[in-house]
Amino acid sequence: MKIFFKFFIPFIILGALAYQFRVSLAALTFSVIDNLAKLDFRKGPCEEPVAYRLGAFASEFKISEEYLLEAIAEAEAIWENPFGKDLFAYNPDDGSKDVLKINLVYDYRQQTTSKLANLGGTVNDTRESYEELKSEFLKLQDEYQNDSQSFNNLVLAFNAKMKEYEDDVIYWNEKGGAPQKKYDELKTTRAELEQEAKTLEDMEADLNEKENKVNSLVVELNLLAKALNISVEKYNMINEARGESFEEGMYVSQGEYQEINIYEFSDRDKLVRVLAHELGHALGLDHVADPKAIMYELNEDQNMALTADDFQALKLKCAE
C-alpha cells in the first residue's frame, strides 16, 4: 500500500495533455522501477574497493557521525581481514552517483527499539501494564482496519472513474478532437480526479502512520507477554515482518545509484552486524544457508565473523 498511489497523479495529468495535444494515450508508457533490484554494474570487489560516504543522518539515533564511521570500519574489517584485501574505501568528498551512500533513517522501527530499551524497568509490573497496552492496541487496530477498508473502497471508485476518463480521452483523440462542450467536461473531470488523488494520498499517509503505531505496539505486546510469562498467541504485525530479520537495514541498487539504509539497532554490535550484512550485499553477495553466517537472511545469531559460507561466497564473487 505504501507505494500504491504515487503514480496516479502524473498519469492523470499526462492523460489530459494527450487530449489537448491530440497525442494518442497508447504512446504514453510508464514503468515502475524496482528499487531493490541488485544490478551488478560495478567492477568486481576484488578489482577495486567499493567507495562509500555518509548520506542522510537522522539525529534521533543520538549517535555521532564519528560513532557511525567507527562502526562501519568494524563492519568493513569483518570482510577485509579474512580476505586480506581492502574491499571498501571511505570517500566523503566524492559526490558521484556510483558512490555507495550509507544513511541513518529514523522511523517506527527505531522508535520501537528505543521503547523496548526502556521497558526493563516496567516488565516486572503486574499484568495490568500488559492489559492496558493490549487495550490500546486493539482499539488502534480496529481503527486501522476500518480506515483501510474505507480507503480501499474509495480507491476502487477512483480507478473506475479514471478508467472512464481515459476511455473518453482515447475516443476523442481518435476522432481528432472533441466539441468544446465535451472538452470542457473532460477538463472538469481531470480537475476532480486530481483533487481525489490528493485526498487519497493524504488518507494513505494517515494509514501508514497508523500502521506504524500498530506495529510498534505489537512488538511491545509480544515482549511483555514473554517477559510476564503470559500464555497468549503471538500478535501479528500489519503488512511487514520485523524483529529478527535483516529489516533493520536495506541495500538498494538502481542503475548507478546505490545506498544502504539503516533503520534500527539496539546496541553497537547490532549496528556493526547489520552494516556488515548490507556491505556484503554491496559486494554483490546474496544470502547463504548457514544460520550463523553474516549473509544469512535472518539476524538470529551473535556471530561477528565470517563463516565458511560467507568466505566462499566472497571468493566465488571475486572469481567472476
C-alpha positions in Angstrom: 0.0 0.0 0.0 2.8 2.4 0.7 3.8 2.9 -2.9 0.4 2.2 -4.4 -0.9 5.6 -5.1 2.2 7.6 -6.1 1.7 7.0 -9.8 -1.9 8.2 -10.3 -1.4 12.0 -10.4 1.2 12.1 -13.2 -0.9 9.6 -15.2 -4.0 11.8 -14.9 -2.1 14.9 -15.9 -0.4 13.2 -18.9 -3.7 11.8 -20.0 -5.2 15.3 -20.1 -2.2 16.6 -22.0 -2.6 13.8 -24.5 -6.1 15.0 -25.2 -5.1 18.7 -25.5 -2.3 18.0 -28.0 -4.1 15.2 -29.8 -1.5 12.6 -28.9 -2.6 9.0 -28.6 -2.6 7.8 -25.0 -1.3 4.4 -26.3 2.1 6.2 -27.0 2.5 7.1 -23.3 4.1 4.3 -21.4 5.0 4.0 -17.7 7.4 1.7 -15.9 7.8 1.3 -12.1 11.5 0.6 -11.3 12.1 -1.9 -8.5 14.3 -0.1 -6.1 15.5 -3.3 -4.6 16.9 -4.8 -7.9 20.5 -5.7 -7.4 22.2 -4.6 -10.6 25.9 -5.6 -10.6 27.2 -2.7 -12.7 30.4 -2.1 -10.9 33.8 -3.7 -11.2 34.2 -6.8 -9.0 35.0 -6.3 -5.4 38.4 -7.9 -5.9 39.3 -5.3 -8.6 38.8 -2.1 -6.6 37.3 -1.1 -3.3 33.7 0.0 -3.1 33.7 3.7 -2.3 31.2 5.0 0.2 30.2 8.1 2.0 27.6 9.1 4.6 24.3 10.3 3.3 21.2 11.1 5.4 22.0 11.2 9.1 19.0 11.2 11.5 19.8 12.8 14.8 17.1 10.8 16.6 19.6 7.9 16.9 21.6 10.0 19.3 25.0 8.9 17.9 27.7 11.0 16.2 29.0 10.6 12.7 32.3 9.5 14.2 30.5 6.7 16.0 28.8 5.6 12.8 32.1 5.7 10.9 33.8 3.6 13.5 31.0 1.0 13.3 31.3 1.0 9.5 35.1 0.4 9.9 34.4 -2.5 12.2 31.9 -3.9 9.7 34.5 -3.5 6.8 37.1 -5.4 8.8 34.8 -8.4 9.1 35.1 -8.8 5.4 38.6 -7.4 4.7 40.7 -9.0 7.4 40.0 -12.6 6.5 40.2 -11.8 2.8 43.5 -9.8 3.1 42.4 -7.0 0.8 40.7 -3.6 1.1 37.2 -4.1 -0.2 35.8 -0.7 0.9 37.1 2.9 0.9 35.6 5.9 2.7 35.4 8.8 0.3 33.4 11.7 1.9 34.2 14.2 -0.9 33.0 12.0 -3.8 29.5 13.0 -4.8 29.3 10.9 -7.9 26.3 8.6 -8.4 28.2 5.4 -8.1 29.5 6.0 -4.6 27.6 4.0 -2.0 25.7 6.2 0.4 25.1 4.9 3.9 22.1 6.5 5.5 20.6 6.5 9.0 16.8 6.5 8.5 14.6 7.1 11.6 11.1 5.6 11.6 8.9 3.5 13.8 11.4 0.7 13.8 14.0 2.6 15.9 11.2 4.3 17.8 10.1 0.8 18.9 13.6 -0.3 19.7 14.1 2.7 21.9 10.8 2.0 23.7 11.9 -1.6 24.3 15.2 -0.5 25.8 13.2 1.4 28.4 10.8 -1.5 29.2 13.4 -3.1 31.5 12.0 -1.2 34.5 8.4 -1.9 33.7 8.1 -5.5 32.6 8.1 -6.7 36.2 4.9 -4.8 36.8 1.7 -6.7 37.2 -0.4 -7.9 34.3 -2.1 -4.6 34.4 0.5 -3.0 32.2 0.1 -5.7 29.6 -3.7 -5.3 29.6 -3.5 -1.6 29.2 -1.2 -1.9 26.2 -3.4 -4.6 24.7 -6.5 -2.4 25.0 -4.7 0.4 23.2 -3.5 -2.0 20.5 -7.0 -3.5 19.9 -8.5 0.0 19.6 -5.9 1.2 17.2 -6.0 -2.0 15.2 -9.8 -1.7 14.8 -9.4 2.0 13.7 -6.8 0.9 11.1 -8.9 -1.9 9.7 -12.0 0.4 9.3 -9.9 3.2 7.7 -8.2 0.8 5.5 -11.5 -0.6 4.2 -12.8 2.9 3.5 -9.6 3.8 1.7 -9.8 0.6 -0.5 -13.4 1.4 -1.4 -12.5 4.9 -2.4 -9.6 3.7 -4.5 -11.8 1.3 -6.4 -14.3 4.1 -7.1 -11.4 6.4 -8.2 -10.0 3.7 -10.5 -13.4 3.2 -12.2 -13.8 7.0 -12.7 -10.2 7.3 -14.0 -10.8 4.4 -16.5 -13.9 6.1 -17.8 -12.0 9.4 -18.2 -9.1 7.6 -20.1 -11.6 5.9 -22.4 -13.2 9.2 -23.2 -9.8 10.8 -24.0 -8.8 7.9 -26.2 -12.1 8.1 -28.0 -11.9 11.8 -28.8 -8.2 11.6 -29.7 -9.1 9.0 -32.3 -11.8 11.4 -33.6 -9.2 14.1 -34.0 -10.7 16.3 -31.3 -13.8 16.9 -29.2 -16.5 19.6 -29.3 -15.9 22.4 -26.9 -18.6 21.3 -24.5 -17.1 17.8 -24.3 -13.6 19.3 -24.0 -14.7 21.4 -21.0 -16.3 18.3 -19.4 -13.0 16.4 -19.7 -11.1 19.3 -18.1 -13.6 19.3 -15.2 -13.2 15.6 -14.8 -9.5 15.9 -14.8 -9.5 18.5 -12.1 -11.9 16.3 -10.0 -9.6 13.3 -10.4 -6.5 15.3 -9.4 -8.3 16.5 -6.3 -9.5 13.0 -5.4 -5.9 11.7 -5.9 -4.6 14.3 -3.5 -7.3 13.3 -0.9 -6.4 9.6 -1.3 -2.7 10.4 -0.9 -3.4 12.2 2.4 -5.5 9.2 3.5 -2.8 6.8 2.6 -0.2 8.9 4.6 -2.5 8.7 7.7 -3.0 5.0 7.2 0.8 4.4 7.0 1.3 6.4 10.2 -1.4 4.4 12.0 0.1 1.2 10.7 3.5 2.1 12.1 1.9 2.7 15.5 0.1 -0.6 15.4 3.3 -2.5 14.5 5.2 -0.7 17.3 2.5 -1.8 19.8 2.7 -5.4 18.5 6.4 -5.6 19.3 5.9 -4.2 22.8 3.0 -6.6 23.5 4.9 -9.6 22.4 7.8 -8.7 24.5 5.7 -8.0 27.6 3.8 -11.3 27.2 7.0 -13.2 27.0 8.6 -11.4 30.0 5.5 -11.7 32.1 5.0 -15.4 31.0 1.5 -14.7 29.7 0.3 -17.6 27.6 -1.2 -16.0 24.5 -0.7 -16.3 20.8 1.8 -14.0 19.3 0.4 -10.8 17.9 0.9 -10.2 14.2 2.1 -7.0 12.5 0.5 -5.3 9.6 1.9 -5.9 6.1 5.5 -6.4 7.1 7.7 -8.6 9.2 10.1 -7.1 11.7 12.4 -8.1 14.5 14.9 -10.9 13.8 15.1 -10.4 10.0 17.6 -8.0 8.5 14.9 -5.4 8.1 17.0 -3.3 10.4 18.8 -2.4 7.2 18.4 -2.5 3.4 20.7 -2.4 0.5 19.3 -0.6 -2.6 20.7 -0.6 -6.0 19.2 1.0 -9.1 21.4 1.6 -12.1 24.5 3.6 -10.9 22.7 4.6 -7.7 23.3 2.6 -4.6 22.7 3.1 -0.9 22.5 1.3 2.4 19.7 2.4 4.7 20.0 1.6 8.4 16.6 1.7 10.2 17.3 0.3 13.7 19.8 -1.1 16.1 19.7 -1.7 19.9 23.4 -1.7 20.6 26.8 -1.3 18.8 27.2 -5.0 18.0 23.7 -5.0 16.3 24.7 -1.9 14.3 28.0 -3.4 13.2 26.4 -6.7 12.2 23.6 -5.2 10.1 26.2 -2.9 8.5 28.4 -6.0 7.7 25.3 -7.8 6.2 24.4 -4.8 4.0 28.0 -4.3 3.0 28.0 -7.9 1.8 25.1 -7.1 -0.5 27.1 -4.1 -1.7 29.8 -6.5 -2.7 27.3 -8.3 -4.8 26.6 -11.2 -2.4 23.3 -13.0 -1.8 22.1 -14.7 1.3 23.7 -18.0 2.3 22.3 -21.1 4.1 24.4 -21.1 7.3 22.3 -19.6 10.2 25.5 -18.3 11.8 26.7 -16.5 8.7 26.8 -12.7 8.3 24.9 -13.2 5.0 22.2 -15.4 6.4 18.8 -14.0 5.7 17.7 -13.7 9.4 19.6 -11.7 12.0 19.4 -14.5 14.6 23.0 -15.0 15.7 25.5 -13.1 17.7 28.4 -14.2 15.5 30.6 -11.2 14.4 32.9 -13.1 12.0 32.7 -14.6 8.5 31.7 -18.2 8.4 33.0 -20.6 5.7 29.8 -19.9 3.7 30.4 -16.2 3.8 34.0 -16.6 2.8 33.2 -19.0 0.0 30.5 -16.7 -1.4 33.0 -13.8 -1.5 35.7 -16.0 -3.2 33.2 -17.1 -5.8 32.2 -13.5 -6.4 35.8 -12.4 -6.8 36.4 -15.2 -9.3 33.7 -13.9 -11.7 
